Amino acid sequence: MEPHVLAVHTSPTHTFSKRTSDTIILLAGLGVEGDAHCGKTVKHQSRVARDPSQPNLRQVHLIQAELFDSLAKIGHNVLPGQVGENITTRGIDLLDLPTDTELLIGPDVVLRITGLRNPCKQLDNFQPGLMAAVLERTLEGNIVRKAGVMAVVISGGKVTVDDPIRVMFPSGPFSPLEPV
């Protein structure tokens, strides 16, 4: 299956779930038009409280639909947009991409992956046990975060359901994704 956009979502307020639509507009250097996290500086409420002048490395949140498939197998029914992502993908393992990978979506949009979403207790408020379900440990004891990736908008435009996604890996040595 070719990588593509399964669904798109936005919310003008800091709600946990986002409203699903057919299309969203991405603005270069800002994020999703009309979304509460759109802006040059950080918009995530806990980060604003620490330092509102930080650059916004969390302009767009992406989750692979394959996560929802695996969660369903252990009793968590999660639908696209319900855990706050802007773009739900299918056919691409977002968590295995290195930092600074660019995603070319549709004819115009370019996103640069900045890091991992750090799961928070709001997941358990949505469905008890969901936070533990999106966290694992490697044999070495390292935490694996599966709640999606964050990106910044390099080139804006429309993102529509079924848009193809192409991957452009960064040059030089790859850096693994870290929480942002």
Secondary structure by P-SEA (a helix, b strand, c coil): ccbbbcccccccccccbbbbccbbbbccccccccccccccccccaaaaaacccccccccbbbbbaaaaaaaaaaccccccccccccbbbcccccccccccbbbbcccbbbbbbcccccccccccccccccccccccccccbbbbbccbbbbbbcbbbbbcccbbbbbbbbcccccccccc
